[in-house]
Amino acid sequence: MKLGKGSRYFLLWGVIAGILVAVIHFDPKFIPFRDFGPADIGRIFGTLFLVATFMERAAEVFVASFAEGDKKQTQRSVFIATMVLGVAVSALGVRGLYPLVDLDQWKDVPRFQRSLFHAVDVFLTAGLLAGGSDGIHKLVNVFTVWFETTSKNLKKKGAG
């Protein structure tokens, strides 16, 4: 079943409305993130980069054995394969957001919200992994530039 453009927008707004109703009903607490620096970002994204690289190669091998030559269909099949692998890998515990959580305060977050956080983390990490190692590399560069710029600015303020 293929949804028309209007149906997709209706579905999107329905999901957004559902999320807003859930936020109002459950009154979630803020997620307690811990302080982190460049080394933590490098460790987290380094792991995700390696996993994405493994997944890309595995998907190429799996899809190559079933591909029938249509480039568009092959690309779609690779995306589906990497998304499925991404969900599986993330569900097993390779995550992008959870390592940033302050575990000492995590127990104060309601169980429903922790479960929802894990589900969203699995989905976001799966999408990041499915996007491939190049996308993760670009994301790491954004953080690296931000940390370097912030550090230089702080040094300038301290010297001035």
VENMOUR-V447009 format. One line per field, one symbol per residue. ss: DSSP state (a for helix, b for strand, c for the rest). phi: phi as a letter, one per 40 degrees, with the letter a starting at -180 (. if undefined). psi: psi as a letter, one per 40 degrees, with the letter a starting at -180 (. if undefined). Layout:
ss = ???
phi = ???
psi = ???
This chain:
ss = ccccaaaaaaaaaaaaaaaaaaaaaaccccccbccccaaaaaaaaaaaaaaaaaaaaaaaaaaaaaccccaaaaaaaaaaaaaaaaaaaaaccccccaaabcaaaaccccaaaaaaaaaaaaaaaaaaaaccaaaaaaaaaaaaaaaaaaaaaaaaaaac
phi = .bccdccccccdccccccccccccccfccccccccabdcccccccccccccccccdcccdcccdcbcbhccccccccccccccccccccccchcbccdccccccbccccdddccccdccccccccccccccgccccdccccccccccccccccccccccc
psi = hhhidddddddddddddddddddddegiiihhiihiadddddddddddddddddddddddddddeeiedhdddddddddddddddddddddeehidddeeihddedeehiddddddddddddddddddddeiddddddddddddddddddddddddddd.
